Amino acid sequence: MALGNVTTGSIRKPVGDSPYLNENLRAFALFMLSLAIFLLGWEMGARSGLFAKGMPTASATLKEFWWWITHPFFDNGPNDLGIGWNLLISLRRVAIGYILASLVAVPLGILIGISPVAYKAFNPYVQLLKPVSPLAWLPLGLYILRDSEQTGIFIIFISSIWPTLINTAFGVASVDQDYLDVANTLGASQLRTIFKVIIPAALPNIVSGLRISMGIAWLVIVAAEMLLGTGLGYFIWNEWNNLYIPNILVAIFIIGLVGLLLDSIFAALEKFVAFGRNS
């Protein structure tokens, strides 16, 4: 309906005017502004002596950061490796321990989720071991395994197993009973029901658990490696012994960037399985 020159109804937005795009641009601008303020405050605070004595400036740390990422793979012996080698060592340990934990946690979580008996039998183990600090396992791992590499993998395994197991069990137990009734009516075997109905329905929860476990694995390995030798954790500890703070900050930035990348991968996977479930 039109009243004079005013037309009622929906207001058409100009072509190419995307609220999502504008939101991203504003978020990016705010991020860059906050980053500039942070770096400027850091630089001025370090130069004026506001922080602890010996605190490096932002510019000196960024210069050090640039040097390490442009010379990542030098090898001057086991105690003097490029940041790239240390990163690969940490990633290898995390990958092995995380994969082993996932291979145990997902099937066990499915079993606990579908079987009340299994839940009652295994829940005490979960509740007993889940709160234990990963570093509490370190002396025991070194004593039993007598190998720093295997101990690092063991620490990752024992730390990252719980979120995946718990989320998997919760997702399986939360599957709509109507889905199970339909599968039963169609004569599907229990194994076929698990793979065709239960796992697809619980997949978003499983991926959420895997995402949390990866974050914990990447968090724990740095602390564990301070006592194991090699890896990013040992790199930080070694630079602390040398009292060279810029390299410690460089390692922290790299750890954060890699953690962000890993989480982004799992976030995309989480969105993908959720989209597949809703489509």
N, C-alpha and C positions, 0 to 999 in steps of 0.2 A: 504494500500500500504506500502511495506517495502523497505527501502533504507539501504542496508548493514545490520547492527545489530540494526538499529533504526526503530521502528515501529510507524507510524503515527496513529492518531485516539485518542479516549478518553483515559485518564490516569486512570487506576484503582487504587483506594485507598485500602490500606490493610484492611482486614476484621476487624471490631471492631473499626476502626478509625472514630469516630463520631465527626464532627465539633461542634455539639450542646453540646456534653459532654465536649469537650475541652473548649468551651466557658464558660460553667457553672463552671468548675474547676478553670479557670482563674478568673472569677468573684468572686468565693468564696475565692480564695487566696488573691485577692485585698481587699475584704471586711475584712478578718481577719487581713491583714497588716494595713489597715486604722484604724481598731478598736484597735489594739495594740498600734499604734502611738497615738491615741486619749487618751487611758487610761494612757499611759506613760506620755504624756504631762500634763494630769490632775493631776496625782500623783505628778510629779515634781513641777508643778505650785502651788499646795496646800501646799506641804511641804516647799517650798521656800518663801511662803508668797506673791506670785505673784498675787493671787486672793484676794477677800475681806476677812477680818478677820473672822475666824470661818468656812470658806469653808472646807468641809470634803474632805479627800483624796479619790481617787478611790477605794483603798483597803478597807477603812472603810465603804464606801457606799456599796460595793459588799458584805461585811460581813453582813451588816444590811439587804441587799436584801435577802441573803440566809436565815437569821433568819426568816424574814417575810414569805417567801414562804414555809418554813418548819414548821411554826406555824401559819397557815392561819385562823383557825376557833376558836380561843379562844373568850370568851365573859365575860368581866368584867364589864358589864353595857353598857348603850347606848353610852357613850362617850369613851369607850375603847373596841372596837371590832377589831378582827383580820382582816387583809387585805382581806381575802377571803370573809368574810361577807359583807364588804363594797363594794367589787367588784360585788357580787351577787345582792346587793341592786341597784347599778347603772345599771347593766345589766337588771334587772327587769323593772326599770323605762323606760329605753331606748326601751326595747322590746314592752311594752304596748303602749307607745306613737308612736313608729315607725310603728307598725302594724295598729293602728288606722289611722295614717296619710296615709299609703299605701292604706287602704280600701276606703278612701275618694279620694285620688289623682288619682289612676288609673282609676276608672270609670268616674270621672270628666274630666280627661285628654282625655279619649276616646271621651266623648261627645263634648269637645271643639275642638278636632281634626277633627271630622266628620261633625260638624255643624258650618258654618260661623256665624250664629246668636248667638249660644252659645259662640263662641270665642269673638265676639264683646261685649256680655253682661258681661262675666266674666273676660276678660282681664284687665279692669281697677282695679278690686280687686287684681289680681295677681301683677300688676305693683305697686300698692299702698302699699301692705303689704309685698311683697318679700324683699325690702331693709331694713325693720325695724329690728334692732338688737334684737336677742332673749331675751337678758337681759332687754330690755325695756318692755317686757311683764311680767316680774317677779313681780313687785309691783301690777300690775293689777290682775294677777292670784292669788296672795296671798289675795288681797282684796275681790275678787269675790268668790273664792273657800274656803277660810279660812282653807286650809289644805295643808301642805307642800308636801305630797305625790302626791296629785292630781295636785298641781301646777307644780311639776317637770314633770309629764306626759304631762300636757298642754304645757309646754315650748318645750318639745321634739316634740309634735304634730305640733305646729305652726311653728317650725323651719325646720322640715324635710319634710313637705308636698310639698314645692315648686319645688325642683329639679325633683321629681317624676312626678308631675303634668305637668311641662313644657316639660320634655323629652317624656312623654307619648303622649301629644298633638302633639309634633313635629313628633314623629314616626308615629302616625296615619295619620297626614296630608301628610306625605311623602310616603305613600303606593302607589305603582305603579298603575296608573289608569287602565292599562291593566288587572290587577288582578280583579279589581272591575267590569270591563266590562264583563269579562268571567263569574264571579259569577252572574251578572245580566242576562246574556244570558242564563245561565243554570237554571234560575228561582229561585235562592236562595233568601230567605227572608232577610230583613235587619238584623235581629237578628242573623241568621245563617252566613251571610256575616261577621258580626263583629267577631264572635267566630271562624269561619273557615278560614277567609282570613285576616282581618285587624289586629287582635291581634297577630297571628303568625308572620305576616310580620313586625309588630312594636315591637316585643318582645325584640330584642337587645337594642333598645332605652329605652324601659321600664326598663329593668334590669340595664342599665347604670344609669338611674335616681334613681332607688332603691339603687344602690351602692353609689352614691353621697349623697343621703339622709341619709344613714347609717353613713357615715363619719361625716356629720354635726351633727347628733343626738349624736354620741359619743363625739364629740367636745363640744357640748353645755352643756351636762349633768354635766360635771365636774365644769364648771363655775356656773351653777345654784345651784348645791348642796352646794357650799360654803356658801350660805345663807339659805339653806333648812334644814340642819342637816342630818347626816348619809350619807353614800355613799363615793366614792373616793374623791369627791370635798370637802366634810366636813372633811375627813381625812387629806387632804392637809392643809386646813385652820386651823384645830386643831393643827397640827404639827408646823405651822407657829406661832401660839400663844404660843406654847411651845419653839419656837426658836430652833427646832431640825431639821436642814437642811437635814441630811442623810435620814430621813423618807420621806421628801418631794421629794427627788430625787428617792427614791424607788417607791413611788406612780407614779411619772412621767414615770419611766421605765415600770411599769405594765400597765399604761394607753396606752403607745405606743405599747407594745406587743399585748395587746388585740385588739387595733385598727388595727394593722397589720394583725392579725388573721381574724378579721371580713372582712377586705378589701380583703384578699386572698380568702375567701369563695365566695364573690361576683364576684371577678375577674374570678374564675373558672366557676361560673355560667354564667357569661357574655361570656366566651369563648365557653361554651357548647351550648348556644342558638345561637351564631354566627355560630358555626360549623354545628348545625342542620339546620340553614337557608341556608348554602352554600352547604350542602351535597345533 
